[in-house]
Amino acid sequence: MIPVAVCGGGGRIGGDVAAAVAASSEFALAAILEREDHPARGSRLYDAPVVGSLHELPAECRVLVDFTAPPATDRIAGGGSERGMAVVSGATALEPQQHEALRLAAERVPVVYAPNMSMGVAVVNRLIREAARRLSAYDIEIVEMHHRRKRDAPSGTALRFAETLAQARGGLRRIHGREGVTGERSHDEVAVHALRGGDVVGEHQVILAGPGERVIISHRAESRGAFVSGVLQAIRFVAGAAAGLYAMEDVLGIQT
């Protein structure tokens, strides 16, 4: 069994991941890492100890799963890689310094980073890359919707899609919504629209609009179970991978 520690295991998605790891016959939930002042520190969740620092993690831990706020990702990636632990991170709204921390960690250990761990989203990311290349004259818009409690906008997945589209076509300029007299739409822009409300787990649409038709590639998460399944796949992958920075496409063997 692969010993796994879940960072942020007291949260919504982190808790679901911790429960799935604890219930799995492939993995052992070695610990849950939370901030030092977290009320659950010193107790047990999913029959695993809740600790407040990387130094308290069991020595046998092989994989760190990160579902924390961005500032913690620096410490998790750096401290985990120093101890030889592989990292799986699904943290969103990362700043350049957190991306750099993941990159540096990947020089020593295998790291999977994806703002959305859903296997379906990884496939959609491949599809939109191909669509943008083939339909080079079509205008592209991205629309995403999430529950009212989500703190960052637009979603990390929408930003990832925009990045993929820019790589596929080249020269695309990302904007966020429109207001006022904006003038005619230019072909080099891709607009990202963020909607919030209710308890929507996550919906994304990439719309390619051309003469006489629209191509809509969409993904709808019906529950957080879609993300959890992807995380478990990523844990299996990093447990046997060489050092390097990987995406969910790598986990699933999708050629980009």
Residue pairs with C-beta under 8 A, 6 or more apart in sequence:
1 25
1 26
1 27
1 28
2 26
2 27
2 28
2 62
2 63
2 235
2 236
2 239
3 27
3 28
3 30
3 58
3 60
3 61
3 62
3 63
4 21
4 27
4 28
4 29
4 30
4 61
4 62
4 63
4 64
4 65
4 235
5 29
5 30
5 31
5 32
5 33
5 57
5 58
5 61
5 63
5 64
5 65
5 85
6 14
6 17
6 18
6 21
6 29
6 31
6 32
6 33
6 65
6 67
7 14
7 32
7 33
7 34
7 64
7 65
7 66
7 67
7 68
7 72
7 76
8 14
8 33
8 34
8 66
8 67
8 68
8 69
8 72
9 15
9 17
9 18
9 32
9 33
9 34
9 45
9 46
9 48
9 50
9 67
10 32
10 34
10 38
10 40
10 45
10 50
11 67
11 68
12 224
13 67
13 90
13 224
13 227
13 228
14 65
14 67
14 68
15 45
16 224
16 225
16 227
16 228
17 65
17 67
17 227
17 228
17 231
18 29
18 32
18 45
18 46
18 48
19 46
20 228
20 231
20 232
21 27
21 28
21 29
21 46
21 65
21 232
21 235
22 29
22 46
22 47
22 48
24 232
26 232
26 236
27 232
27 235
29 46
29 47
29 48
30 48
30 57
30 58
30 60
30 61
31 48
31 49
31 50
31 51
31 56
31 57
31 58
31 61
32 40
32 45
32 46
32 48
32 49
32 50
32 51
33 50
33 51
33 52
33 53
33 54
33 56
33 57
33 64
33 76
34 40
34 41
34 50
34 51
34 52
35 41
35 52
35 72
36 52
36 53
37 52
38 50
38 52
40 50
41 50
41 51
41 52
42 50
43 50
44 50
49 56
51 57
54 75
54 76
54 79
54 80
54 83
57 83
61 83
61 85
62 85
62 86
62 239
63 85
63 86
63 87
63 88
63 235
63 238
63 239
64 76
64 80
64 85
64 86
64 87
64 88
65 88
65 89
65 90
65 231
65 235
66 72
66 73
66 76
66 77
66 87
66 88
66 89
66 90
66 91
67 90
67 91
68 76
68 91
69 91
70 91
70 92
70 93
70 94
70 95
70 98
71 98
72 91
73 89
73 91
73 94
73 98
73 101
73 102
74 97
74 98
74 101
76 87
76 89
77 87
77 89
77 98
77 101
77 102
77 104
77 105
77 111
78 101
78 104
78 105
80 86
80 87
80 105
80 109
81 87
81 104
81 105
81 106
81 107
81 108
81 109
81 111
82 108
84 108
84 109
85 109
86 109
86 110
86 111
86 238
86 239
86 241
87 102
87 105
87 109
87 110
87 111
87 112
87 113
87 238
88 111
88 112
88 231
88 234
88 235
88 238
89 102
89 111
89 112
89 113
89 114
90 113
90 114
90 115
90 116
90 117
90 227
90 231
91 98
91 115
92 115
92 152
92 155
92 156
93 151
93 152
93 156
94 102
94 115
94 156
102 111
102 113
102 245
103 245
105 111
106 243
106 244
106 245
107 243
108 243
109 238
109 243
110 237
110 238
110 241
110 242
110 243
110 244
110 246
111 238
111 244
111 245
111 246
112 234
112 237
112 238
112 246
112 247
112 248
112 250
112 251
113 245
113 246
113 247
114 121
114 122
114 160
114 230
114 234
114 247
114 248
115 155
115 156
115 157
115 159
115 160
116 155
116 156
116 157
116 160
116 202
116 227
116 230
116 248
117 227
117 228
117 230
117 231
117 234
117 248
118 219
118 221
118 226
118 227
118 229
118 230
118 248
119 226
119 229
119 230
119 233
119 248
119 252
120 219
120 221
120 226
121 157
121 204
121 219
121 248
122 230
122 247
122 248
122 249
122 251
122 252
122 254
123 252
123 254
124 161
124 204
124 206
124 217
124 218
124 219
125 160
125 161
125 164
125 248
125 249
126 249
126 254
126 255
126 256
127 217
128 161
128 164
128 165
128 168
128 206
128 217
129 164
129 165
129 167
129 168
129 256
130 168
131 206
131 208
131 215
131 217
132 140
132 164
132 165
132 168
132 169
132 208
133 168
133 169
135 208
135 210
135 215
136 169
137 187
137 210
137 211
138 208
138 209
138 210
138 215
139 185
139 187
139 208
139 209
139 210
140 165
140 169
140 172
140 190
140 206
140 207
140 208
140 209
141 190
141 191
141 193
141 206
141 207
141 209
142 154
142 158
142 161
142 162
142 165
142 190
142 191
142 192
142 193
142 204
142 205
142 206
142 207
143 193
143 195
143 204
143 205
143 207
144 154
144 155
144 157
144 158
144 192
144 193
144 194
144 195
144 202
144 203
144 204
144 205
145 194
145 195
145 196
145 197
145 200
145 202
145 203
146 155
146 194
146 195
146 196
146 200
146 201
146 202
146 203
147 196
147 197
147 198
147 199
147 200
147 201
148 196
148 197
148 198
148 199
150 196
153 194
153 196
154 176
154 192
154 193
154 194
155 194
155 202
155 204
157 202
157 204
158 192
158 194
158 204
159 192
161 204
161 206
162 172
162 174
162 190
162 192
165 172
165 190
165 206
166 172
166 174
166 190
171 188
172 188
172 189
172 190
173 186
173 188
173 189
173 190
174 189
174 190
174 191
174 192
175 189
175 190
175 191
175 192
176 191
176 192
176 193
176 194
177 191
177 192
177 193
177 194
178 191
201 221
201 222
201 223
201 224
201 226
202 219
202 220
202 221
203 218
203 219
203 220
203 221
204 218
204 219
204 220
205 216
205 217
205 218
206 216
206 217
206 218
207 214
207 215
207 216
208 214
208 215
208 216
208 217
221 227
230 248
230 251
233 248
233 251
233 252
234 248
234 251
237 246
237 250
237 251
238 246
249 256
